[in-house]
Amino acid sequence: MVKNLEVGVEVKKVDSQGRLILPADWRESEVGESRELYVVKRKGYLKIVPKRRVDLTENFDKVDLGVDAIGSWKEFEKRFFEVGT
């Protein structure tokens, strides 16, 4: 495990098949076991972002809607949108 990731700019060569080598410290600390990356193509540059697994249930119980229970969804929506305006 890399403890101190060196931040900076590196010049890399691209081989005849269009491949380049990612810095080892970045691969170890950012890519992880999935070894999958998003490559975002923009005019003039590429952006490489590690693909991460997102836990969608992480924040389910952290939202406070200001009610103890929702008995009627229609009534809840009505009161919720009244407060927002």
Residue pairs with C-beta under 8 A, 6 or more apart in sequence:
1 28
1 29
2 25
2 28
2 29
5 25
5 26
5 29
5 30
6 23
6 25
10 23
12 20
12 21
13 20
14 20
22 31
22 48
30 50
31 37
31 50
32 50
32 52
34 51
34 53
36 50
36 51
37 48
37 49
37 50
37 51
38 48
38 49
38 50
38 51
39 46
39 47
39 48
40 46
40 47
40 48
40 49
65 76
65 80
66 83
67 76
70 76
